[in-house]
Amino acid sequence: MLLAAESMTQASLAHVLLLAGVLFAIGIAGFLARRNLIVMFLCTELMFQAVIVAMVGFGRWYWDFSGQVFVIFILTVAAAEAALALALVVLLHRRRSTLDAESWTELRE
């Protein structure tokens, strides 16, 4: 008799991918709907976490550790991105005293 931890059924893979898809959709919706730079940054991190959940799910489904190894690289990139983004947010807040993304539209030119 197989334990639940030993086997991953197709339904459980579907649940993992559904969770990853919902997390990614929430991240996309939050990124596009909100104009606060910190909320946009957090939604980007949520999308990273959704990709990580999908990678771990596929790694478990195929019994291959490359998904989990790739997660370590994604977390490294996310940590570097977090450090740079927070430094940029602090710099922008010192310049204008606002975190509204619409106030920085002149950077497009």
C-alpha positions as CSV (number, residue, x, y, z in Angstrom):
1,M,0.0,0.0,0.0
2,L,1.4,3.4,-1.0
3,L,1.3,6.3,1.3
4,A,0.0,9.7,0.2
5,A,3.5,11.1,0.5
6,E,4.9,8.4,-1.8
7,S,2.7,8.9,-4.8
8,M,1.5,11.9,-6.6
9,T,-1.7,11.4,-8.5
10,Q,-2.8,13.3,-11.6
11,A,-5.4,15.0,-9.5
12,S,-2.9,16.3,-7.0
13,L,-0.7,17.6,-9.8
14,A,-3.7,19.4,-11.1
15,H,-4.3,20.9,-7.7
16,V,-0.8,22.1,-7.5
17,L,-0.9,23.7,-10.9
18,L,-4.3,25.2,-10.1
19,L,-2.8,26.8,-7.0
20,A,0.1,28.1,-9.1
21,G,-2.2,29.5,-11.7
22,V,-4.4,31.3,-9.1
23,L,-1.3,32.8,-7.4
24,F,0.1,33.9,-10.8
25,A,-3.3,35.4,-11.8
26,I,-3.6,37.3,-8.5
27,G,-0.1,38.6,-9.1
28,I,-0.8,39.8,-12.6
29,A,-4.1,41.4,-11.5
30,G,-2.5,43.2,-8.6
31,F,0.4,44.4,-10.8
32,L,-1.9,45.8,-13.5
33,A,-4.5,47.2,-11.2
34,R,-2.5,48.9,-8.5
35,R,-0.3,51.9,-9.0
36,N,1.7,51.8,-5.8
37,L,5.3,50.8,-6.4
38,I,5.5,48.6,-3.3
39,V,2.3,46.7,-4.2
40,M,3.6,46.2,-7.7
41,F,6.8,44.8,-6.3
42,L,5.0,42.4,-4.0
43,C,2.8,41.2,-6.9
44,T,6.0,40.5,-8.8
45,E,7.2,38.4,-5.9
46,L,3.9,36.6,-5.8
47,M,4.3,35.7,-9.5
48,F,7.8,34.3,-8.7
49,Q,6.3,32.2,-5.9
50,A,3.7,30.8,-8.3
51,V,6.4,29.7,-10.7
52,I,8.2,28.1,-7.8
53,V,5.1,26.1,-6.8
54,A,4.7,24.9,-10.3
55,M,8.3,23.9,-10.6
56,V,8.2,21.9,-7.4
57,G,4.9,20.2,-8.5
58,F,6.4,19.2,-11.8
59,G,9.6,18.0,-10.1
60,R,7.6,15.8,-7.8
61,W,5.4,14.5,-10.6
62,Y,8.4,13.4,-12.8
63,W,10.6,12.4,-9.8
64,D,13.3,14.7,-11.1
65,F,15.1,17.1,-8.8
66,S,16.0,19.6,-11.5
67,G,12.8,21.5,-10.7
68,Q,13.8,21.9,-7.1
69,V,17.3,22.9,-8.1
70,F,15.9,25.5,-10.5
71,V,13.8,26.8,-7.6
72,I,17.1,27.7,-5.8
73,F,18.1,29.8,-8.7
74,I,14.7,31.5,-8.9
75,L,14.9,32.4,-5.2
76,T,18.4,33.8,-5.8
77,V,17.2,36.0,-8.6
78,A,14.1,37.0,-6.5
79,A,16.4,38.0,-3.6
80,A,18.6,40.1,-5.9
81,E,15.6,41.7,-7.5
82,A,14.1,42.4,-4.1
83,A,17.2,44.2,-2.9
84,L,17.4,46.3,-6.1
85,A,13.7,47.1,-6.2
86,L,13.6,48.2,-2.6
87,A,16.6,50.4,-3.0
88,L,14.9,52.0,-6.1
89,V,11.7,52.5,-4.2
90,V,13.5,54.2,-1.4
91,L,15.3,56.5,-3.8
92,L,12.1,57.3,-5.7
93,H,10.3,58.1,-2.5
94,R,13.0,60.4,-1.3
95,R,12.8,62.3,-4.6
96,R,9.0,62.8,-4.8
97,S,7.6,61.7,-1.4
98,T,5.1,59.5,-3.2
99,L,5.0,55.9,-4.4
100,D,2.4,56.4,-7.0
101,A,3.7,55.0,-10.4
102,E,1.7,57.6,-12.3
103,S,3.9,60.4,-11.0
104,W,6.9,58.8,-12.7
105,T,5.5,58.8,-16.3
106,E,8.1,61.4,-17.5
107,L,10.7,58.6,-17.3
108,R,9.2,57.1,-20.5
109,E,10.6,59.8,-22.8
